[in-house]
Amino acid sequence: MNGRVLALDHLPVELLYDIHTYATSPALPLTCKYLYEVFKSAPATVHAEYLIASYCELAVQSASVRAFGFLSKALRYPICTRDVLEAIFRNPSYPPPVPNDGPQRQLTVLPRRLFRDLAPRDGPGQRPWTDEDEPLPLLRYLYGHERVPTILTNSNDGYALTRAVYADFTPLIRFLLAHEASPGYKDNLAVTVAIRRKSLPLVRMLIERDGPIGGVGSVPSDGEKHKRREGPYQRDVVTAGKKRGRSGDIEPRSAKKRKLGDRVTVSQEMLKTAVRCDARDIVEYFMREKGCTPNMQTVLMMGQ
């Protein structure tokens, strides 16, 4: 015997893939830099087999894991990309979801990791958010795939919408609201974040179901609004139900849009937050359009 010791890093990568899938240990890639790079650069099919094997092992031991569902578990892993999801759906071992018409309807939970790194792009030279920025492409894929169980948009108490509002990620906000995201979780936290950003269009979009979802950041033209001062606050008055033609004449709208109910009710706490942030246009919106009457404490704050 020559005393030679064989280690994992001497094995072919194909065998390492099989060992990783069989072991289902998330710690194995962290044992050394070589194994980390091997498993990180593994094909999507290998990642898919690992996620399926990991779930099946846990599901045998835990009813809560089975109730949580495979995709809710798999999406927690950073390796679960769109390519990996496509490989999962092609894999014959893909665990079938519980039928929606069964006694226990299975839902897909959106993990926090998809939205945790979202941050404002307000700095000079930073590129604004677009429809192609993650996690929006992945979400469009998930919501449009027939093999994905119903997605719980308000997972983790509306975490996705709140982070999108914090980052001012308008395309993502629009997408989430279109899929029944609610800004009312955690005492209207998403609306509070929008107020602190002093963005009236964003606040309006979150509150009103028929609000300007596609018009966040847009400014009415000079011919469409005029300004009026009332006390220390100023509001913009927009001509309602009318538009201007090419000649400058006001033309009536061709159809009357049905008014939908608001997603949340404007509260005293929202109004107080707007006054505290000196967001005067939002204060006017809450008081005059939403009928929120300030209490004595808020009135005293407004007089300071």
N, C-alpha and C positions, 0 to 999 in steps of 0.2 A: 504494500500500500504506500502510496506517495504522500499521504497525509493531506491531500487537497480537500478543501472544504468548499462545497457548492452553496451559494446563496441565491436568493430569489432573483437578484439582478443578473445572474448568469443564465436564466431560463429564457426561452423564446417568448416574445410578447404574446403570441397566441395562447400559450399555456398560462401566462400571467392573467390574461383576460378570463380564462376558465376558472382559475383559482379565485379571482376577485368575485366573480359571479357566484361561485359555490360558497365562499365564505360570507358574503353579504355583510362585510364589515366596513363601515365608513372610515375606520382608522387605518386600514391597510395602505391606502395611497399616501398616508402621512408618515410612514416609517422611514422613508428616505426620499431625496430629491429625484432620484432616478424613477422610482415607482410612481411618484407624483406626476412626473412628466409623461410616463407611459399611459397612465389611466386618464390623464387630462386630455391627451391627444387621441384617445381611443375612438373608433368609429361610433356613429350614432346607434348602430345596432347593438354594440357592446353595452353602451349606457342604458339602452332600453331593456336588455336582458337583466342587467343588474337591478334596475328599479323594479321590474316585475318580480324577480326572485326575492328582493328585500321585502316587498309588500306581502307576498305569499307566505313567507316565513312568519311575519308578524301577525298576519290575519288568522293563521291557524291557532295562535296562542291568545288572541284578544278579540272579543266581540266588538269592542269600541273601535278598533282599527277597521274592521269590516264595515261597520256603520259609517265611518268617516269616508270610506271609499278610496279606490286606488288613485284616481287623478288628484284628489285633494292631498293625498300623501306624496305623490310623485312631484307635484308642482312645488313642493317645499325645497326640492334639491336644485341647486344652481345648474346642474348638468341637464335639467329638463328643459331643453330648448324646443323650438318648433321642429327641427330635424329629428330630435329624439322622440317627440310625440308622434311624428309620422311613422317612425320605426316601431313604436309601441303598438300603434293601431294595425300595423301589418303583421305583427308577431302573433302566431297562433295561440300563445300562452297568455295573451292579454286578458286580464280578469273582466268578465262581462259585468256591466253595472246593473244595479237593481232596477227593474222596470219602474217607470214613473207612475204606473197605475197600481203598483203594489201597496201593501199596508205601510211600508216604510220607504217613502220617496227619498231617493239619494240625491244629494246636492253636491256641487263642486265648489269648494271653498278657495277663494283667492288668497294666497299667502302674502304676508307682509313684505317678504323679500322683494316682490315685484315693484313695490312702490317706495321702499325705505330710502333709497338713494336719490329720490326726486328732490331737487333744490331749485330755488329761483334763478333765473338767468337775467338778472337785472344789471350785471356789471357791463362796463364798456367793452365792446368787441365780442360779447357773447352771442352766439347764434340763437335766435328765438326757437321755441318749440314748434315742431311740425308733426304731421300725421305719420311720419316714418320713424319717429323716435320711440324707443322702447319705453314701456311695455305695450304700447298701442298695437303694433303689428301682431304680437303674440295674442293679445286679447281679441282682436278681430278674428284670428284663426280659431281660438277656442269657442267664441260665441257662434261662429258660423259652421262648426263641425257637428255633424249629426250624431257622432258617437260620444260626444261630451255630454254628461248629465247636466241638468239645469244648473246654471252658475248662480251662486249667491253673490250678487253684486255688492251687497252691504256687509260682506264678511268682516269680522273683527270690528264691529261697531262703526262701519262706514270709513274704515282706515284709508281705503283707496281714494275716495273722493276728497277726504281732508288733505291728504298729501298732495293730490293734484292741485287743489286750490292753493295750498301753501307754495307750490312751485310755479303757480300761475300757468299751468300746462293746459291751455284752453282746449286744444283738440281732445285731450284725454277727459277733461271735465265734460265736454259736450257728449262724448261717447258714453261715459258712465251714466249721465243723466238720461240719455236715450234708452238705457237698459235698466231703468227704475232705481238708480241710486238715490238715496235720500240724504239731504243735508241735516236731518233732524237728530241724528245720533249724537250722544254725549252732549246734550243740551245745546244743539245747533252749533257744534264746534266748527263745521265747515263754513257756516255763515259768519261766525265770529272771526275766523281767519281772514275771510274776504273783507270784512269791515276794517280790520287792522291794516290791510293792504290799501285801504281807501279807494277801492275799485267799485264804483256804483254799478257799472255794467255787469260785473261779476256777481255782486250781491243780488241784483235783479234776476240774473239768469238762474241762480240757485233757488230763489224763492218762487218765482213765477213759472208755472208749467208752460204758459204760452209766451214766455219772455223771449228776448232777443238772443236765442241760443247761438245763432250764427253770427251775431254782431258784436261780440265782446271786443272791446278795444276800438270800435268804430265811433266816429264823432259825427253828429248831425251837421248838415251844411248850414251856412249862415242864413239861408232863406227858409230853413225848416224850424228854427228856434229863435227865441229872443229871451233875454235875461231880465229878471226882475228882483229887486231887493225888498225883503221884508224883515226888518230887524237886522240882527247880525248875520242872518243866513240868506244865501242866494240860491235860487233854483232855476232850472232850465224848463221852459214851457214849450213843449213840442206840439205842433198842430196834429191833433188826433183824428184819425179816419180820413185824412186828406193827403194828397201828394201834389207836387208841382210838375206840370208838363214842360215841354221844351220852351214854350212861349212865356213861361213864368206864371201862367194862370193855375189856380188851384183846381185839381180835378178830383172828383169823388172816387173812392175805392170801388172796384168792381164787385167785391164780395165782402160781406161782413164776417169777421173771424169770431168763432165761438170762444167765449171767455172760459178758461179752465180754472179750477181751484188751485190755490197756492200749495206748494209742497210743505211749507211750514208757516206758522203764524208768527208775525213779528212780535217780539216780547219787549218788556221794559228793559231787560238786560241787554238786548241788542241795541236798543236806542241809547242806553247809557254808555255802551261801548263806543258807539259812533260819536257821541258827544265828547267822550274822554279822548278819542283819537283825533278830534277836530275834523272829522269827515263831514263837512257841512252839507254837501249834496246828498249824502246818505241819510243824514238827520231829516232833511226836508222830505226825502222819499218815504221814510218811515212814518213821519207825522201826517203828511198831506195825502199821499197815495194809499198808504196802508192803514191810516186811521189810528196810529199808536199815540195815545195821549201821554205826555211825560208826567211822571209823578213829581212831588215837590223836590225831592233830592236831585232829580235830573234837571228840573227848572233852575235850581240854584247853581248847578254846574254850568248850565248854558249862560247864566248871567255873569259868570266870572270873566 
